[in-house]
Amino acid sequence: MAYIALENMRFHAFHGVYEAERILGTTYSVDVYVQTAQNNAAAASDDLGSALNYESVYMVCRMEMEKPRNLIEAVTAGIFQRMKHQFESMTSLKIRIRKLNPPMGALVGASVYEDEETYLSSCPRCSRSFVNYKPGDCWARVPNLYSGTRETIEKQYGGKCLCDSCLKFFAG
């Protein structure tokens, strides 16, 4: 399993519940690990056009760090959302945010929040792997699927999402 990563990106941001954090700001370190279907293609072709753009990953993180929030958990959720919109082929994403020297009245190196999501699903009909960012909303990918057909498919496959090829087959 290969990852593309940006580690220890530094930002001075204004997240926190204390007024001083909102006014003075704090230094944060952000790590992002992305696994995509592009990794193998980029390695084989040695072509930048086939690779995940590091600058785009950095810009996503920077934009989210610039929005003041109470919790770094909310910042992390924002990065997840933007990454899903920016990159269509992520199979997993891991984000770690460290608030360096948090104001706790004690010497603490960092408070850390880390989360990871996996987006690779297996189609219950054909067993092919596919990227699925919204497991509960896979039916929206094929809007012309007849509602009766959708109900039958949901029952037959236990509510699990089907790949685009199988959904298109049923949509006709």
C-alpha positions as CSV (number, residue, x, y, z in Angstrom):
1,M,0.0,0.0,0.0
2,A,1.6,3.2,-1.2
3,Y,0.9,6.7,0.2
4,I,1.6,10.2,-1.0
5,A,2.2,12.3,2.1
6,L,2.9,15.8,3.2
7,E,4.2,15.9,6.7
8,N,4.8,18.7,9.2
9,M,3.1,21.5,7.2
10,R,3.2,24.5,9.5
11,F,0.5,27.0,9.9
12,H,-0.2,29.9,12.3
13,A,-3.9,29.7,12.8
14,F,-6.7,31.0,15.1
15,H,-8.5,27.9,16.3
16,G,-9.5,27.3,19.9
17,V,-12.1,28.0,22.5
18,Y,-10.1,30.5,24.4
19,E,-10.2,34.2,23.4
20,A,-6.4,34.5,23.4
21,E,-6.2,31.6,20.9
22,R,-8.6,33.5,18.6
23,I,-6.6,36.7,18.9
24,L,-3.0,35.6,19.1
25,G,-3.2,32.3,17.3
26,T,-1.2,29.1,17.7
27,T,1.2,27.1,15.6
28,Y,-0.1,23.9,14.1
29,S,1.5,21.0,12.3
30,V,-0.5,19.1,9.8
31,D,0.3,15.7,8.2
32,V,-1.8,14.3,5.3
33,Y,-1.4,10.8,3.9
34,V,-3.3,10.0,0.7
35,Q,-3.6,6.7,-1.1
36,T,-5.0,6.9,-4.6
37,A,-5.4,4.7,-7.7
38,Q,-3.0,7.2,-9.4
39,N,0.0,6.1,-7.4
40,N,0.7,3.1,-9.5
41,A,0.1,4.9,-12.8
42,A,2.4,7.8,-11.8
43,A,5.1,5.4,-10.8
44,A,4.8,3.5,-14.1
45,S,4.7,6.5,-16.4
46,D,7.0,8.9,-14.5
47,D,4.5,11.6,-15.7
48,L,3.5,14.5,-13.5
49,G,0.1,14.5,-15.1
50,S,-0.6,11.0,-13.6
51,A,0.5,12.0,-10.1
52,L,-1.4,13.5,-7.2
53,N,-0.5,17.2,-7.0
54,Y,1.2,18.0,-3.7
55,E,0.6,21.7,-4.1
56,S,-3.2,21.1,-4.3
57,V,-3.0,19.0,-1.1
58,Y,-1.2,21.8,0.6
59,M,-3.7,24.4,-0.6
60,V,-6.6,22.4,0.7
61,C,-5.0,22.3,4.1
62,R,-4.1,26.0,4.0
63,M,-7.6,27.0,3.1
64,E,-9.1,25.0,6.0
65,M,-6.5,26.2,8.5
66,E,-7.4,29.8,7.6
67,K,-11.0,29.3,8.8
68,P,-11.1,29.9,12.6
69,R,-12.8,27.0,14.4
70,N,-13.2,26.0,18.0
71,L,-11.9,22.4,17.6
72,I,-9.2,20.9,15.5
73,E,-11.6,18.0,15.0
74,A,-13.7,20.4,12.9
75,V,-10.6,21.5,10.9
76,T,-9.9,17.9,10.1
77,A,-13.5,17.3,9.0
78,G,-13.1,20.3,6.7
79,I,-9.9,19.0,5.1
80,F,-11.6,15.6,4.5
81,Q,-14.5,17.3,2.7
82,R,-12.3,19.5,0.5
83,M,-10.0,16.6,-0.3
84,K,-13.0,14.5,-1.5
85,H,-14.1,17.3,-3.8
86,Q,-10.6,17.9,-5.1
87,F,-9.5,14.3,-5.7
88,E,-11.8,11.7,-7.3
89,S,-9.6,8.7,-6.9
90,M,-8.5,8.6,-3.2
91,T,-8.8,5.1,-1.7
92,S,-7.9,6.3,1.8
93,L,-7.0,9.5,3.6
94,K,-5.3,10.0,6.9
95,I,-5.0,13.4,8.6
96,R,-3.1,14.4,11.8
97,I,-3.2,17.9,13.3
98,R,-1.0,18.9,16.1
99,K,-1.7,22.1,18.1
100,L,1.8,23.0,19.3
101,N,2.3,24.2,22.8
102,P,-1.5,24.4,23.6
103,P,-2.5,26.8,26.3
104,M,-3.2,24.4,29.2
105,G,-1.4,26.0,32.1
106,A,1.3,23.3,31.9
107,L,4.2,22.4,29.6
108,V,2.6,20.3,26.8
109,G,4.4,19.8,23.5
110,A,1.2,19.3,21.5
111,S,-2.4,18.2,21.5
112,V,-3.1,15.9,18.6
113,Y,-6.2,14.8,16.7
114,E,-5.9,12.1,14.0
115,D,-8.5,10.6,11.8
116,E,-8.5,8.2,8.8
117,E,-11.1,7.2,6.3
118,T,-11.1,4.5,3.7
119,Y,-13.1,4.9,0.5
120,L,-12.4,1.6,-1.4
121,S,-15.6,-0.5,-1.6
122,S,-16.2,-3.9,-3.2
123,C,-19.3,-4.2,-5.4
124,P,-21.6,-6.9,-3.9
125,R,-22.8,-7.8,-7.5
126,C,-19.6,-8.1,-9.5
127,S,-16.9,-7.9,-6.7
128,R,-15.0,-5.1,-8.4
129,S,-13.3,-2.5,-6.2
130,F,-14.4,1.1,-6.6
131,V,-14.0,4.4,-4.9
132,N,-17.1,5.4,-2.9
133,Y,-17.0,8.7,-0.9
134,K,-20.7,8.6,0.1
135,P,-21.7,5.0,0.9
136,G,-25.3,6.0,1.9
137,D,-25.9,8.0,-1.3
138,C,-24.4,5.8,-4.1
139,W,-27.8,5.7,-5.9
140,A,-27.5,9.4,-6.6
141,R,-24.6,8.6,-9.0
142,V,-27.2,7.2,-11.5
143,P,-30.2,9.6,-11.3
144,N,-32.2,7.8,-14.0
145,L,-32.4,4.6,-12.0
146,Y,-36.1,3.7,-11.6
147,S,-37.3,3.9,-8.0
148,G,-38.8,0.4,-8.1
149,T,-35.5,-1.0,-9.5
150,R,-33.6,0.8,-6.7
151,E,-35.7,-0.7,-4.0
152,T,-35.2,-4.2,-5.4
153,I,-31.4,-3.7,-5.7
154,E,-31.2,-2.3,-2.2
155,K,-33.1,-5.4,-0.8
156,Q,-31.1,-7.9,-2.9
157,Y,-27.7,-6.5,-1.9
158,G,-28.5,-5.6,1.7
159,G,-28.4,-1.8,1.1
160,K,-24.7,-1.9,0.0
161,C,-23.6,0.3,-2.8
162,L,-22.9,-1.1,-6.3
163,C,-20.2,0.1,-8.6
164,D,-21.0,2.5,-11.4
165,S,-21.0,-0.2,-14.1
166,C,-23.6,-2.3,-12.2
167,L,-25.7,0.7,-11.5
168,K,-25.7,1.7,-15.1
169,F,-26.6,-1.8,-16.1
170,F,-29.7,-1.6,-14.0
171,A,-30.5,1.9,-15.2
172,G,-30.6,0.7,-18.8
